[in-house]
Amino acid sequence: MEWGVPNFFGSIISVVGNTTAEIMEPFFYHLSSNSMFFSQRIDD
């Protein structure tokens, strides 16, 4: 069994996850502020 493979994939997943989080954070923030805006309009 190759012990380096899980660590290799683990580090890739970690890096991709961190990068995706940094990229998507403004998008999710924009999305959540939009949904708050829409829910306020529905309350009216």
N, C-alpha and C positions, 0 to 999 in steps of 0.2 A: 504493500500500500504506500502510495506517495504522500508523505505528510505535507509537502510543500504546496500541493494543489488546493486544499481547503483554505490555507492561509492566503494564497494568491487570489483566489476568488473572493475571499472575505475582504481583502484590502481593496479590490476593485469595486465591490458592492459598497464598501464604506465611502470610497472616494466619489463614486457616482451618486450615492445617496446624498452626500454633503453638497456636491455641486448642484444636484437637482433641487435640493432644499433652498440653496441660495438663489437659484434662478426663479423658482416658483414662488418664493416668499412674497415678492411684490404683487404677483398675479393673484395669489390667494388673498392678500390684504385688500387688493382692489375688488376682488369678487365678494369678500365678506362685507366691505363697506357698501357695495352696490346692493347686496341682499338686505342690509339694514335700511338702506334708502327705500327699496321697494316695499319692505314691510311697514315702514312709516307711512308710505303713500296708501297702502291697503288699509291701515288703521284710520286714515281720514275717510 
